[in-house]
Amino acid sequence: MNIKSVLESLLFAWGEPLNLNEISRILNMSSGNISNVLDEMMEQFSKDEDRGLTIQKFGNSYQLTTKKENYEYIQSLLQTTVNKSLSTAAMETLSIIAYKQPVTKVEIELIRGVKCSNVIKGLLDKGLIKEVGRLDKPGRPAIYSTTDEFLRHFGLNSINELPALSIESEEEKKAT
């Protein structure tokens, strides 16, 4: 079996991020060996400037994607944008969850200053956030965090790649 050929075919056919454990099960190989081969393939794909595809890692999953350098051409073909399905309210809520996770709905609403039940439901439906537990308080409020789909959607390998927050005081804002 040509492992690289099989892995490339699996990633292409699946289209979505494919979990390392699932690949391991399919190929009946250790996830460590598969991870090493995928890392090698990622390096090969990134070095070959003539290729239009690359392999990206999202948490414990891998996906065959187009190179970012070709985005404008793909965008022209599809006549769409990456975030068109997310409203301003959804982006604000998602940002709060990404930076403050794990976080409750009440904490999000305190920061945004408005109710966000419907926005949270929409983000859950899109798979961008998930419920990761419940607080041991009255009402047992849900605790939310981002998902691997969030990482994939925004082209991140890990949550640590989010830009650093810059909090300006009111005086600093007036001075600029």
C-alpha positions in Angstrom: 0.0 0.0 0.0 1.3 3.5 -0.9 0.3 5.2 2.3 0.8 8.8 1.0 -1.5 8.0 -2.0 -4.1 6.4 0.2 -4.0 9.3 2.7 -4.3 11.9 -0.1 -7.3 10.0 -1.6 -9.0 9.8 1.8 -8.6 13.5 2.5 -9.8 14.4 -1.0 -12.8 12.1 -1.0 -13.9 13.1 2.5 -13.7 16.9 1.8 -14.1 17.8 5.5 -11.5 17.5 8.3 -10.8 13.8 8.9 -9.9 12.8 12.4 -6.6 11.0 13.0 -8.3 8.2 15.0 -10.7 7.6 12.1 -7.8 7.4 9.6 -6.0 5.0 12.0 -9.1 2.8 12.1 -9.5 2.8 8.4 -5.9 2.0 7.6 -5.4 -0.3 10.7 -2.2 1.6 11.5 -1.1 3.5 14.6 -2.1 7.1 14.7 1.5 8.0 15.5 2.7 6.5 12.2 -0.1 8.2 10.3 0.6 11.5 11.9 4.3 11.3 10.9 3.4 10.6 7.3 0.8 13.4 7.2 3.3 15.8 8.7 5.8 14.8 6.0 3.1 15.3 3.3 2.2 18.7 4.7 5.9 19.7 4.4 6.1 18.4 0.8 2.8 20.1 -0.2 4.0 23.4 1.2 7.4 23.3 -0.5 5.9 22.5 -4.0 5.0 26.0 -5.4 3.3 24.4 -8.4 0.6 22.7 -6.3 -2.7 24.3 -5.7 -3.5 22.2 -2.7 -2.2 21.8 0.8 -2.9 19.7 3.9 -4.0 21.6 7.0 -4.2 20.3 10.5 -7.1 21.4 12.8 -6.6 20.0 16.3 -6.5 16.3 15.8 -7.9 16.3 12.2 -6.5 16.9 8.8 -8.0 18.3 5.6 -6.9 18.7 2.0 -7.5 22.4 1.2 -6.6 24.9 -1.5 -3.6 27.2 -1.0 -4.4 30.6 0.5 -2.6 32.3 -2.3 -5.3 31.1 -4.7 -8.2 32.4 -2.6 -9.1 35.4 -4.8 -9.5 33.1 -7.8 -11.6 30.7 -5.9 -13.7 33.5 -4.5 -14.3 34.8 -8.0 -15.4 31.4 -9.1 -17.7 30.9 -6.2 -18.7 34.6 -5.8 -18.9 34.2 -2.1 -16.9 35.1 1.1 -15.7 33.0 3.9 -17.9 34.7 6.6 -21.0 35.6 4.6 -23.1 33.3 6.8 -22.1 34.9 10.0 -23.9 38.0 11.2 -22.2 40.8 13.1 -23.9 39.5 16.3 -22.7 36.0 15.6 -19.1 37.2 15.0 -19.2 39.3 18.2 -20.5 36.3 20.2 -18.0 33.9 18.6 -15.1 36.3 19.4 -16.1 36.4 23.0 -16.3 32.7 23.2 -13.0 32.2 21.4 -11.1 34.6 23.7 -12.9 33.8 27.0 -13.6 30.1 26.7 -14.9 28.3 28.5 -17.7 30.8 29.0 -21.4 30.9 29.9 -24.2 32.6 28.1 -24.7 35.0 31.0 -21.0 36.1 30.8 -21.4 36.6 27.0 -24.5 38.7 27.5 -22.8 40.8 30.2 -20.0 41.6 27.7 -22.2 42.2 24.7 -25.0 43.9 26.7 -27.8 42.1 24.8 -29.4 38.7 24.9 -27.8 36.1 22.7 -29.7 32.8 23.0 -30.6 32.7 19.3 -27.1 33.6 18.3 -25.6 30.8 20.5 -28.1 28.4 19.0 -27.1 29.4 15.5 -23.4 28.9 16.3 -24.1 25.5 17.9 -26.1 24.5 14.7 -23.1 25.6 12.5 -20.8 23.5 14.7 -18.6 26.5 15.5 -19.1 26.2 19.3 -20.0 23.3 21.6 -21.3 22.8 25.1 -18.4 21.5 27.2 -20.1 21.2 30.5 -22.4 22.8 33.0 -21.7 24.9 36.1 -22.7 23.5 39.5 -24.9 26.6 40.2 -28.6 27.1 40.2 -30.0 26.5 36.8 -26.9 24.6 35.8 -25.8 27.0 33.1 -24.1 25.6 30.0 -20.4 26.3 29.4 -19.3 26.9 25.8 -16.1 26.6 23.8 -15.1 26.7 20.2 -14.7 23.6 18.0 -12.4 22.2 15.4 -14.9 23.4 12.9 -14.2 27.0 14.2 -10.5 26.4 13.6 -11.1 25.2 10.1 -13.6 28.0 9.3 -11.0 30.6 10.2 -7.9 28.8 8.9 -6.3 28.3 12.3 -4.3 25.3 13.5 -5.0 26.0 17.2 -6.8 28.6 19.3 -3.4 30.0 20.2 -3.1 31.5 16.7 -5.8 34.1 17.5 -4.5 37.6 17.4 -3.7 39.1 20.8 -6.4 41.3 22.3 -5.6 45.0 22.6 -7.8 46.8 25.1 -7.7 50.6 24.8 -8.8 52.8 27.5 -11.3 55.6 26.7 -8.4 58.2 27.0 -6.3 56.2 24.5 -9.3 56.1 22.1 -9.8 59.9 22.3 -6.1 60.5 21.7 -6.1 58.7 18.4 
